[in-house]
């Protein structure tokens, strides 16, 4: 029942929280780990499945990673496994 911008922000917020390297209470996850976790959120209906597919297919997750993540966090992600 959230607005589209709110649903987009939910995906972005979860992704950022999973990949953040500045959190003293947890280790930052890799891209592949983060996308896998988000796919479970999608499967369980916690995030918008259409917007999650767009998040992947648009490549925005990769552009964010290249700009903000540590090099060791950036690994290959087979997005085909999570689309649809």
FENQUI-V160295 format. One record per helix or strand. SS is the DSSP state (H for helix, E for strand). FROM is the first residue (numbers start at 1). TO is the last residue. If there is no record, write none. Layout:
SS;FROM;TO
SS;FROM;TO
//
This chain:
H;4;19
H;31;43
H;49;57
H;60;68
H;71;73
H;79;81
//
